[in-house]
Amino acid sequence: MRRQLLPSLVGVLVLGGCVPLSGWPPPDPARPVVDLRFDVAQDLRSVVGREHIDFTPDLRVCELVFRAWPNKPATARAGNALEVTEVRVDGTTVAPVVRPAGAPDGHPGTLIEVPLPACVDAGATVRAELSFTLTLGEGTDERMGAGTDVAWFATAFPLLAWERGHGWSTDPAVVVVGETAISETFDLRSLEVAAPSEYAVMGTGAPMGEVPDAVAGTTVHRFADPAVRDVSITVGRLEVVHREVDGVRVHVGAPVGATTTAVSRWADRVMRSVRDVAEHLGPFPYSDLWVSVLPQQTSGIEVTGAIQLGDLDLDEDRWVVTHEVAHMWFYGLVGNDQGTDPWLDEAFATFAQVLADGSADVPGAPVAPALTGRVGAPMDYWEGCRRPSDAYVAGVYTAGGVALVEARRGAGAGDFDAALRAYLARNAHQIAVPADVEEAFAHLPLVLATLREAGALAPVAPLTDGSGPCH
């Protein structure tokens, strides 16, 4: 983002045959298992990382494909970089092939192909170990960067680019600012962050304690989570407030003395958004939520189980907090290809934000006519606009949120909400596509008609050439 529920839900899940403690169906037992270690430099400007992954494909594979998203245009040009230094597959050293795939000229590529010593059949497990380095740009207004006594980095490791039933996702990165990842839910068996002992560490998942590192003056902070799609870390001289809301542990932190709003007030706002969104969508999908408030950023960015926010005006911009919290359901619980089908998380997060905050209007509405009817467009569709990121936000976030609000109003809140809850339960821990939305609302033709008119469920017409808001 650059800018009666529970009884019905339980009924849906009982029909599905399994009601885990979280209230959602369990993730695939054959999901990838990941161990991550980040060693953060004393000056907080670089990181040495190691990743171990056990991957059991559901199709025959002869290679592994990872994405290095720090090398996409928006982050690479700000001085961030991820480079793989060594790869081993089942104990054998393998030379990866790195392709630009949308990375700017002169920067490391975003696509890392690892040829396997031998092809692996569906159902067999392949084990890979990757060593990598991460360089953090100064004061980046994005998901990774460094400032005075603080560093933050999300999606900052080689991310497995597998989609079950389809195979590898290799679409190039885009110049439009926003999330472009596609990631299966994986078991984060262990996350270790070794950082200078004077600094606090915020991670992803449940905190599992901390121990002295082998290197003097360094502490290892440990986390774990059975079902995430990504990882976010913040290290620095932080004030961190820990709260709990409806069984969810909320951790909110910010650089000491660097924000205009007190961290305790940020925690109050986050807790309220968690409670309000859960009231409409169902149980919060994670045991812990880590929220980093970073003055270098200007809006909000979601990662599963974690959020990064700029030092916003909580009275004027409270909707940003709720929007990012809503992403824990839309992209976190129910995933999607953020580059190809961004509306499946951004439009639904906007919709949920409006519903939870009790807003009368969708922020940013109305949308210029030249940008309407294109909600289902992929991110690269907007690259031809003079201000592609602004056009993308208006055409997908805002117009998509408006369409969903209108669809709910037309179909009736009860029927719409029941169908939405069923969609969440049916697609929990999976990667959804527009056809899954169409199936969920098939019995509500008015909803489908509204979404088709908005361009969410049908091919999107080309942008009009010539003058106008997009040119």
C-alpha positions as CSV (number, residue, x, y, z in Angstrom):
1,M,0.0,0.0,0.0
2,R,1.3,3.4,-0.9
3,R,-1.3,5.0,0.6
4,Q,-22.5,-11.5,12.8
5,L,-19.4,-12.9,11.6
6,L,-17.8,-15.5,13.8
7,P,-20.8,-17.9,14.2
8,S,-21.3,-18.0,10.4
9,L,-17.6,-18.4,9.8
10,V,-17.3,-21.3,12.2
11,G,-20.3,-22.9,10.5
12,V,-18.4,-22.7,7.2
13,L,-15.3,-24.2,8.7
14,V,-17.2,-27.0,10.4
15,L,-18.5,-28.0,7.0
16,G,-15.0,-28.0,5.8
17,G,-14.1,-30.5,8.4
18,C,-11.5,-28.6,10.5
19,V,-11.7,-25.8,12.9
20,P,-8.1,-24.9,14.2
21,L,-7.6,-22.6,17.1
22,S,-7.1,-19.6,14.8
23,G,-10.6,-20.1,13.4
24,W,-9.3,-20.6,9.9
25,P,-8.5,-23.8,7.9
26,P,-5.0,-24.9,8.4
27,P,-2.2,-24.3,5.8
28,D,-1.1,-27.0,3.5
29,P,1.1,-29.6,5.4
30,A,3.4,-29.8,2.4
31,R,4.1,-26.0,2.4
32,P,7.7,-24.9,2.3
33,V,9.7,-24.8,5.5
34,V,12.1,-21.9,5.9
35,D,14.8,-21.0,8.3
36,L,16.3,-17.5,8.0
37,R,19.2,-15.8,9.7
38,F,20.1,-12.1,9.3
39,D,23.4,-10.7,10.7
40,V,23.0,-6.9,10.8
41,A,26.2,-4.8,10.6
42,Q,27.1,-2.5,13.4
43,D,26.4,0.6,11.3
44,L,23.0,-0.9,10.2
45,R,23.8,-0.3,6.6
46,S,24.3,-3.9,5.5
47,V,23.2,-7.4,6.3
48,V,24.6,-10.9,5.7
49,G,21.8,-13.5,5.3
50,R,21.4,-17.2,5.2
51,E,18.3,-19.1,4.1
52,H,17.5,-22.8,4.3
53,I,14.4,-24.0,2.6
54,D,12.7,-27.4,2.3
55,F,10.4,-27.3,-0.8
56,T,8.0,-30.0,-1.8
57,P,6.6,-29.1,-5.3
58,D,3.2,-30.3,-6.5
59,L,4.6,-30.5,-10.1
60,R,7.9,-31.8,-11.5
61,V,10.6,-29.2,-11.4
62,C,14.2,-29.0,-12.8
63,E,15.1,-25.7,-11.2
64,L,14.2,-23.5,-8.3
65,V,13.3,-19.8,-8.9
66,F,13.6,-17.1,-6.3
67,R,12.8,-13.4,-6.5
68,A,15.2,-10.6,-5.2
69,W,12.6,-7.9,-4.7
70,P,15.0,-5.3,-3.2
71,N,16.3,-5.0,-6.8
72,K,13.1,-3.8,-8.2
73,P,13.2,-0.2,-9.6
74,A,11.7,1.7,-6.7
75,T,14.1,0.2,-4.1
76,A,17.2,-0.4,-6.2
77,R,17.4,3.2,-7.3
78,A,17.4,4.3,-3.7
79,G,20.5,2.3,-3.0
80,N,19.1,-1.0,-1.8
81,A,20.4,-4.4,-3.2
82,L,20.2,-8.1,-2.6
83,E,22.9,-10.4,-4.0
84,V,23.1,-14.1,-3.7
85,T,26.6,-15.2,-2.9
86,E,26.3,-19.0,-2.7
87,V,23.7,-21.7,-3.3
88,R,23.7,-25.3,-2.3
89,V,21.1,-27.9,-3.3
90,D,20.9,-31.1,-1.3
91,G,24.5,-30.4,-0.3
92,T,25.8,-29.7,-3.8
93,T,27.1,-26.2,-4.7
94,V,25.1,-24.8,-7.7
95,A,25.7,-21.7,-9.7
96,P,22.6,-19.6,-9.9
97,V,21.6,-17.7,-13.0
98,V,20.5,-14.1,-12.2
99,R,18.3,-12.3,-14.8
100,P,17.3,-8.6,-14.8
101,A,13.5,-9.2,-14.9
102,G,12.7,-5.5,-14.6
103,A,15.7,-4.4,-12.5
104,P,17.3,-1.1,-13.5
105,D,20.4,-1.2,-15.6
106,G,23.6,-1.6,-13.6
107,H,21.7,-3.2,-10.6
108,P,21.4,-6.9,-9.6
109,G,18.5,-8.7,-11.2
110,T,15.2,-9.7,-9.6
111,L,15.1,-13.2,-10.9
112,I,17.3,-15.9,-9.5
113,E,17.2,-19.3,-11.3
114,V,18.8,-22.3,-9.5
115,P,19.3,-25.3,-11.8
116,L,18.8,-28.6,-9.9
117,P,21.5,-31.3,-10.2
118,A,18.6,-33.6,-11.1
119,C,14.9,-33.0,-11.7
120,V,12.5,-33.5,-8.7
121,D,9.2,-35.2,-9.1
122,A,6.0,-33.8,-7.5
123,G,5.8,-34.8,-3.9
124,A,9.6,-35.1,-3.4
125,T,11.4,-32.6,-1.2
126,V,14.4,-30.6,-2.3
127,R,16.6,-28.8,0.2
128,A,18.3,-25.5,-0.7
129,E,20.7,-23.2,1.2
130,L,21.3,-19.7,0.0
131,S,23.8,-17.2,1.3
132,F,23.2,-13.5,0.4
133,T,24.1,-9.9,1.2
134,L,21.7,-7.0,1.6
135,T,22.7,-3.4,1.2
136,L,20.3,-0.8,2.7
137,G,19.8,2.6,1.1
138,E,19.8,5.8,3.1
139,G,16.4,7.0,4.2
140,T,14.4,5.0,1.6
141,D,10.7,5.7,1.4
142,E,10.0,2.0,0.8
143,R,10.0,-1.4,2.5
144,M,13.8,-1.3,3.2
145,G,16.3,1.3,4.1
146,A,18.4,2.8,6.9
147,G,18.4,6.0,9.0
148,T,20.0,7.3,12.2
149,D,20.2,4.3,14.6
150,V,17.5,2.4,12.7
151,A,17.3,0.0,9.8
152,W,14.2,-1.8,8.3
153,F,13.9,-4.5,5.7
154,A,11.0,-6.5,4.4
155,T,10.8,-9.0,1.5
156,A,14.6,-8.8,1.8
157,F,15.6,-12.4,1.2
158,P,15.4,-14.7,-1.8
159,L,11.6,-15.4,-1.9
160,L,10.5,-18.7,-3.5
161,A,8.4,-17.8,-6.5
162,W,6.2,-21.0,-6.6
163,E,2.5,-21.0,-7.1
164,R,0.9,-24.4,-6.5
165,G,-0.9,-25.9,-9.6
166,H,0.8,-23.4,-11.9
167,G,4.6,-23.4,-11.3
168,W,7.1,-20.5,-11.2
169,S,6.2,-16.8,-11.3
170,T,8.7,-15.0,-13.4
171,D,7.0,-11.7,-14.4
172,P,9.4,-8.8,-14.4
173,A,9.4,-6.1,-11.8
174,V,7.6,-2.8,-12.7
175,V,8.3,0.9,-12.2
176,V,4.9,1.4,-10.4
177,V,5.5,1.8,-6.7
178,G,3.8,-1.0,-4.8
179,E,4.0,-4.7,-3.8
180,T,4.6,-7.1,-6.7
181,A,5.3,-10.4,-4.9
182,I,3.6,-13.7,-5.2
183,S,4.4,-16.1,-2.4
184,E,3.0,-19.3,-1.1
185,T,2.3,-19.6,2.6
186,F,5.4,-21.1,4.3
187,D,6.3,-22.4,7.7
188,L,8.8,-19.9,9.2
189,R,10.4,-22.6,11.4
190,S,13.0,-20.1,12.6
191,L,13.9,-16.5,12.1
192,E,17.1,-15.3,13.7
193,V,18.3,-11.7,13.7
194,A,21.8,-11.1,15.1
195,A,22.1,-7.4,15.8
196,P,24.2,-5.1,18.0
197,S,23.1,-5.7,21.6
198,E,22.2,-2.0,22.2
199,Y,19.5,-2.2,19.6
200,A,15.9,-3.5,19.8
201,V,14.7,-5.9,17.1
202,M,11.1,-6.2,15.7
203,G,10.5,-9.3,13.6
204,T,7.8,-11.5,12.2
205,G,5.9,-14.2,14.1
206,A,6.0,-15.1,17.7
207,P,9.0,-14.0,19.7
208,M,11.0,-17.0,20.8
209,G,13.5,-15.3,23.1
210,E,17.0,-13.9,22.6
211,V,20.5,-15.2,23.4
212,P,24.0,-13.8,23.2
213,D,25.7,-14.4,19.8
214,A,29.1,-15.9,19.3
215,V,30.3,-12.4,18.3
216,A,30.8,-10.2,21.3
217,G,28.4,-7.3,21.6
218,T,25.8,-9.0,19.4
219,T,22.4,-10.6,20.5
220,V,20.4,-13.1,18.5
221,H,16.6,-12.4,18.5
222,R,14.4,-15.4,17.5
223,F,11.0,-15.6,16.0
224,A,8.8,-18.3,14.4
225,D,5.4,-18.6,12.7
226,P,3.7,-21.6,11.1
227,A,2.1,-19.7,8.2
228,V,3.4,-16.5,6.7
229,R,4.2,-15.4,3.1
230,D,7.0,-12.9,3.9
231,V,9.2,-11.5,6.6
232,S,9.8,-8.0,8.0
233,I,12.5,-6.8,10.4
234,T,13.3,-3.5,12.1
235,V,16.4,-2.9,14.1
236,G,17.5,0.1,16.0
237,R,17.2,2.4,19.0
238,L,13.5,1.8,19.3
239,E,10.7,2.5,21.8
240,V,8.4,-0.6,21.6
241,V,5.0,-0.9,23.2
242,H,3.5,-4.4,23.6
243,R,-0.3,-4.8,23.9
244,E,-2.9,-7.5,23.5
245,V,-6.3,-7.4,21.8
246,D,-8.6,-10.4,21.6
247,G,-5.7,-12.8,22.0
248,V,-3.5,-11.1,19.4
249,R,-0.1,-9.7,20.6
250,V,0.4,-6.3,19.1
251,H,4.0,-4.8,19.1
252,V,4.3,-1.2,18.0
253,G,7.7,0.4,17.8
254,A,9.4,3.6,16.5
255,P,12.8,5.2,16.7
256,V,13.2,6.9,20.1
257,G,12.0,10.5,20.0
258,A,11.6,10.6,16.2
259,T,7.9,10.5,15.8
260,T,5.4,13.3,16.2
261,T,2.8,11.0,17.7
262,A,3.5,9.0,20.9
263,V,4.1,5.2,20.3
264,S,1.4,4.5,22.9
265,R,-1.2,6.4,20.8
266,W,0.0,4.5,17.7
267,A,-0.6,1.2,19.7
268,D,-4.1,2.4,20.6
269,R,-5.0,3.1,17.0
270,V,-3.6,-0.2,15.8
271,M,-5.5,-2.2,18.4
272,R,-8.7,-0.5,17.5
273,S,-8.2,-1.2,13.8
274,V,-7.4,-4.9,14.5
275,R,-10.6,-5.2,16.6
276,D,-12.8,-3.4,14.0
277,V,-11.5,-5.3,11.0
278,A,-11.8,-8.6,12.8
279,E,-15.4,-7.8,13.7
280,H,-16.2,-7.8,9.9
281,L,-13.8,-10.3,8.5
282,G,-13.2,-12.9,11.2
283,P,-10.4,-13.8,13.5
284,F,-7.0,-12.1,13.1
285,P,-4.9,-14.6,11.1
286,Y,-1.7,-14.3,13.2
287,S,-0.7,-14.6,16.8
288,D,1.4,-11.5,16.6
289,L,1.3,-8.2,14.7
290,W,4.5,-6.1,14.5
291,V,4.1,-2.5,13.5
292,S,7.1,-0.2,12.8
293,V,6.5,3.5,12.6
294,L,9.3,5.0,10.4
295,P,9.6,8.8,9.9
296,Q,11.4,8.1,6.5
297,Q,8.2,6.6,5.1
298,T,5.2,8.5,3.9
299,S,2.4,6.0,3.9
300,G,2.0,2.2,4.7
301,I,3.3,-1.1,3.6
302,E,2.0,-4.5,4.5
303,V,3.9,-7.7,5.2
304,T,2.2,-10.8,6.6
305,G,2.1,-10.4,10.3
306,A,3.9,-7.0,10.1
307,I,3.3,-3.5,8.9
308,Q,5.5,-0.5,8.2
309,L,3.9,3.0,8.6
310,G,5.1,6.5,8.1
311,D,4.8,9.1,10.9
312,L,1.3,10.0,9.9
313,D,-1.4,12.3,11.3
314,L,-3.6,9.7,13.1
315,D,-6.6,12.0,13.0
316,E,-6.4,12.6,9.3
317,D,-4.8,9.3,8.1
318,R,-6.2,6.7,10.4
319,W,-7.6,4.9,7.4
320,V,-4.0,4.0,6.3
321,V,-3.6,2.1,9.6
322,T,-6.9,0.2,9.0
323,H,-6.0,-0.4,5.4
324,E,-2.7,-2.1,6.3
325,V,-4.3,-4.1,9.1
326,A,-6.9,-5.3,6.5
327,H,-4.1,-6.7,4.4
328,M,-3.5,-9.3,7.1
329,W,-6.6,-11.0,5.6
330,F,-6.2,-9.9,2.0
331,Y,-2.8,-10.9,0.9
332,G,-1.9,-12.4,4.3
333,L,-4.6,-15.0,4.9
334,V,-5.8,-15.1,1.3
335,G,-2.9,-14.5,-1.0
336,N,-2.7,-13.3,-4.6
337,D,-0.3,-12.4,-7.3
338,Q,0.2,-8.8,-6.4
339,G,1.6,-7.9,-9.8
340,T,-1.0,-9.6,-11.9
341,D,-4.1,-9.3,-9.8
342,P,-3.4,-6.4,-7.4
343,W,-7.1,-5.6,-6.9
344,L,-7.6,-8.9,-5.0
345,D,-5.7,-7.4,-2.0
346,E,-5.7,-3.7,-2.6
347,A,-9.4,-3.2,-3.5
348,F,-10.5,-5.6,-0.8
349,A,-8.3,-3.9,1.8
350,T,-9.7,-0.5,0.8
351,F,-13.2,-2.0,1.1
352,A,-12.5,-3.5,4.5
353,Q,-10.9,-0.3,5.7
354,V,-14.1,1.7,4.8
355,L,-16.3,-0.8,6.5
356,A,-14.2,-1.1,9.7
357,D,-13.7,2.7,10.1
358,G,-17.4,3.4,9.4
359,S,-16.4,5.9,6.7
360,A,-19.0,7.5,4.5
361,D,-16.7,7.6,1.4
362,V,-13.7,5.8,0.0
363,P,-10.6,8.0,0.4
364,G,-9.7,9.4,-3.0
365,A,-13.1,9.0,-4.6
366,P,-14.5,9.9,-7.0
367,V,-12.0,8.6,-9.6
368,A,-11.4,10.4,-12.9
369,P,-13.4,8.8,-15.7
370,A,-10.3,8.0,-17.7
371,L,-9.1,5.7,-14.9
372,T,-12.4,3.9,-14.2
373,G,-13.4,0.5,-15.5
374,R,-9.9,-0.9,-15.1
375,V,-9.9,-2.4,-11.6
376,G,-8.6,-5.7,-12.7
377,A,-5.6,-4.4,-14.6
378,P,-2.1,-5.7,-13.7
379,M,0.5,-3.3,-12.3
380,D,2.4,-3.0,-15.5
381,Y,-0.7,-1.8,-17.2
382,W,-0.3,1.6,-15.5
383,E,3.3,2.2,-16.7
384,G,2.2,4.2,-19.7
385,C,0.7,6.9,-17.5
386,R,2.6,10.1,-16.8
387,R,2.2,9.4,-13.1
388,P,1.9,5.7,-13.1
389,S,1.8,5.1,-9.4
390,D,-0.9,7.7,-8.8
391,A,-3.0,6.3,-11.7
392,Y,-2.5,2.8,-10.3
393,V,-3.8,3.8,-6.8
394,A,-6.8,5.6,-8.2
395,G,-7.7,2.9,-10.8
396,V,-7.2,-0.1,-8.5
397,Y,-7.3,0.8,-4.8
398,T,-9.9,3.6,-5.0
399,A,-12.1,2.4,-7.9
400,G,-11.9,-1.1,-6.6
401,G,-13.0,-0.1,-3.1
402,V,-15.9,1.9,-4.5
403,A,-17.1,-1.0,-6.6
404,L,-17.0,-3.4,-3.6
405,V,-18.9,-0.9,-1.4
406,E,-21.5,-0.4,-4.1
407,A,-21.8,-4.2,-4.6
408,R,-22.4,-4.7,-0.9
409,R,-25.0,-2.0,-0.8
410,G,-26.8,-3.4,-3.8
411,A,-26.7,-7.0,-2.8
412,G,-27.4,-6.4,0.9
413,A,-24.9,-6.4,3.7
414,G,-25.9,-9.8,5.1
415,D,-25.7,-11.8,1.9
416,F,-22.5,-10.0,0.7
417,D,-20.7,-10.5,4.1
418,A,-21.6,-14.2,4.2
419,A,-20.2,-14.7,0.7
420,L,-17.1,-12.8,1.6
421,R,-16.6,-14.9,4.8
422,A,-16.9,-18.0,2.7
423,Y,-14.4,-16.7,0.2
424,L,-11.9,-16.1,3.0
425,A,-12.4,-19.5,4.5
426,R,-12.3,-21.4,1.2
427,N,-9.1,-19.7,0.0
428,A,-7.3,-19.4,3.4
429,H,-3.5,-19.9,3.0
430,Q,-3.9,-20.2,-0.8
431,I,-3.3,-17.9,-3.7
432,A,-6.6,-16.6,-5.0
433,V,-7.4,-15.5,-8.6
434,P,-10.4,-13.5,-9.9
435,A,-12.3,-16.7,-10.7
436,D,-12.4,-17.5,-7.0
437,V,-14.2,-14.2,-6.3
438,E,-16.6,-14.9,-9.2
439,E,-17.3,-18.3,-7.6
440,A,-17.8,-16.9,-4.1
441,F,-20.4,-14.4,-5.4
442,A,-22.0,-16.5,-8.1
443,H,-25.3,-16.5,-6.3
444,L,-25.3,-12.7,-6.1
445,P,-25.6,-11.6,-9.8
446,L,-25.7,-7.9,-8.8
447,V,-22.3,-8.2,-7.2
448,L,-20.8,-9.8,-10.3
449,A,-22.4,-7.2,-12.5
450,T,-20.9,-4.4,-10.4
451,L,-17.5,-6.0,-10.5
452,R,-17.6,-6.6,-14.2
453,E,-18.6,-3.0,-14.9
454,A,-15.6,-1.9,-12.8
455,G,-13.3,-4.1,-15.0
456,A,-12.5,-6.5,-12.2
457,L,-13.7,-9.7,-13.8
458,A,-13.2,-9.0,-17.5
459,P,-10.4,-8.1,-19.8
460,V,-9.3,-4.5,-19.4
461,A,-9.5,-2.2,-22.4
462,P,-6.3,-0.3,-23.3
463,L,-5.7,3.1,-21.9
464,T,-6.9,5.9,-24.1
465,D,-4.1,7.6,-26.0
466,G,-3.7,11.3,-26.0
467,S,-4.3,13.9,-23.3
468,G,-6.1,13.2,-20.1
469,P,-5.5,12.3,-16.5
470,C,-3.2,9.4,-17.4
471,H,-1.0,11.1,-19.9
